[in-house]
Amino acid sequence: MTTSGPSLNQPPSRRIAEELRAAIEAGHLAPGDKLPSERALAQEYGAARNTAREAIRLLAEEGLVTARHGSGVFVREPQRLFRFGSDRYSRSNRETGLTPFRLEARRQGKEARIDVAYISREHPPQDIAERLDVPVDEDSVLHRENHYFADDEAVQIVSTYLRWDEAQGTPLTQPRTGKDGIYGRLEDLGHIMTRVRDEITARMPTPAEAAVLDLPSGVPVIEVLHTSLDQEGEPFEVSRYVHRADRTGLLYELSVE
């Protein structure tokens, strides 16, 4: 590896990271390739091992490399994205008997698993209370949290909020809600989804989210705050989707009026 003029003015760790990044981008270090050890990098660049360690940390924060315990540090391999969008709530998909996640996993030849983390009556977060028009200082919502896996790899966290006064005493409070899932039970209550509103942001994960999703350092999440509206234009369900950004893409096809 050779150094360029501008990089000589950078801290040693950033100079090492810059050259490794260039090698990855040029394909000299291909996906799956193992990086030189900290000791080897330190010798090559005439630096201390902690300097080489910092350079690798910088690359990991950018999502370019990942450490495998006991094996070393490797260039991350590109992953096929799970794509979710405007059709995920369509009746035609629901009629297959599979959730959007299970359908997408099947398309990729992966085994889907959905774990019900918990179901509880709670005070809602402020943004949820505003969208469902319920008190923020009361146990006014039912909160269902599910963790989604593909081939045992965590992909997304979904937190669904429903008005407690509607959900209480129904299968919505149980892990298994029956045919057509929660939307089937909400239709039983008179709410037919006719419109959705998705608010999409990107951010770094909370420590709890990073632990559930087993996120490598530097990988952000995509948050989709979804609101279902019924035939009366009334919001009746809000779900917060937290996706691994390195595993998920969003695809929306909208008519232009």
N, C-alpha and C positions, 0 to 999 in steps of 0.2 A: 504494500500500500504506500502511496506517496502523499505528501502533504501539499496543499495549495497555499498560495500566499496569504489570503485573508485569514485562513484558519490558524496561522501561526500566532495571531494576536488573541486567540480565544483561550480560555482556561483549558488545560490539558484534557480534562474529562470530556469537554464539549468537542474538542478537536478529534478525539478518538471516536466519539459518537457520530460526528459528522462523516468521518471516513467510512465507518461501518454502515451508516445509513446510505451513503452513496453506493457502496458495494451491493447492498440489498436492492436498491432501486435500479441498478444497472444489471442485476441478475447474476453478478459474480458470487453472491451468496443467495442461493435459491431457497424457496419455501421448504422447510424441513431440514435445511443444512444446520449443522452445529457450529456455533461460534467458537473461536479460540477461547481457551480458559482465561480466567483473570490473570493467572501467572504468565501465560503466553503473551497476552496483550500487554501486560506491564513490561515484559522483556522487549517486545517488539518496539514499543514506543518510548522506552527508557523512563517509565513512570512507576509510581507506587501501585501496589495492588488495589488499594482503596480508590485510587483514581480510575483504574480500569473498571472496578465495581460500580462506580458512579456513572461511567459512560454506559454500561449495560443497563443501569437503572433508568437512565434517560431514554434509551431505546424502548424499554419495557413500557414506560409511561406513554410513549407514542403508539403503543400497540404493535410494534414491529417485531418484537421477539418475546418469547415466553420461556420461563424456567421450568424444567421438569426435575423434580426432586431426585437427587442421586444420579441424574443423567447429564445435566448441563443446561445450556441456554441455546434455544433453537429459533431460527427464523420462522415466524408464524405463517402457517399455510392459509391461503384464502378459503373461506367457507361459503358454501351456498347459503343464501339468505332465506329465511322464512319470510314470505311476503304476505302482508295482511292489508286489506283496504276496504273499499266501499262495498264489496260483496260479502263481507264476513257475517253480516246479519241477514242475508237474503233468505227468503222462504225456500228457494230451490235448494240452497245448501242445507238448510235445516231438515228438508224432506229426505236427505240421504241418511238421516239418523246419526250423523257424525257432527261434532263441533268443528268450527273453522280450523282450530289447531290440529285436530285429528286428521282432517282432510289434507292440510298442508303437509303434515308429517308423512301421510300415506304417499303423497306425490313425490316425496324425497326418499321413499323407501325406508323411513325410520319408524321406530316403535314409539308411539306416544304414551305418556303417562301423566295423569293429572292427580295431584295430591291435594286433598282438602286440608289446609293448614289449620284453620279454625273458623267457627261461625259464632258470632256474639252480638248481643245488643249493646250499643255504644253511643257515646257522644260523637257526633260527626265532626270531621275536620271542617274548618271554615268554608273552604271552597265547595265541599260536598253539601253542606247545609244551605249555601246560597243557591245551588242548582236544584236541590230537591225542595227548597222552601220549607225547611224544618228547623226547629230550635237547635242552636249550637250548644246550649248549656243543659241539654236533657239527653237521656238515652233514647233518641228519636229515630235511630236507624238500626237496621240489621246489617252487619258487616260480614261478608263472606270472603275469605282469602284463599286462593288456590295457587299452587305452584305447578308450572308446566315443564315437562321434561321430554326430550327427544333422544332415544337411545341412552337414557339415564343421564343426559346432560341437561342441566337447568337452562331454560330459554327465556321464560317470562314469569312475572308475578302479576296476578290479577286480583284486585280488591274491588268487590262489587258492593254497592250500598243501595238499600231499599228502605222505604218508609216503614218503620216498625209497626205503625197502626194498620198497615196493609199486610205485612208479612207474618205477623204473629198468628200462631195456630194453623199455619199452612205448611205444605212440604218445603217451602222456601227456607225454613229453619233447619232442614235436614240435609245431610251430605248428598243424598240422592233425591233429586226433585222430580223424577219421572220423565215421561216422554216429552221431547222437545226442550228439556232443561228448564232453566229459570224463565225463559221467555214464554214457554208454554204455560207455566203457572201464572205468569203475569197476564197472559191473554185470558186465562180463566177468571182473573180479577177485573177484566174489562179493559186492559191496556194493550192495544194492538200497535206495534211499532210502525210508524209511518214516516218518520224522519229521524235522523241522527245528527249530532253535532260532535265533532272530534277536535279537541284542542291539543296540538302536538308541540312538545318541547324536547330539547336535548339538554342533558345535565350530567354531572358526575353522580354516581350512586351514593346512597347513604351506607354506612358500615353494615347495617342489617341486610340491605339489598345486595351488597357486594358478597356477603357471606352466603346468602341463599343461591345467588346466581353463579357463585364461584368465579367471580370476575378477575381476570388478570389485571395487574396494575395498569392504570392509564386508560382502561376501556370505559367509555361513558354508557349511559342508558338513554333510550328513547322513551319518553313518557307520553302516553295518549290518555287524555281525560275525556272519556266518552259519555255522552248524555243521550238517552233514548227518549224520544217524544212520541206520544200516542196520537190517536185520531182527533183528539181535541187540542192538540198542540201542547199538552201538559207533560213536563218532564216526570218520568216515573222510575227511572233507574240510572245510576251513575256508576261507571267502572273506571278504575285507574289501572291502566296497563303499563307495566314497567318491563321494557324489552332490553335484552342485551343488544347494544348497537352493532356489535360485530357479527351478530347472527340474524338480524332482523332488518327488513326493508318494508316501506309502506308504499302501497300502490293504490292510487285513487283515479278513477275515471269518472269525470263529472260532465254533465251536459252544460252548455253555455247558453244562457238565456239573454 
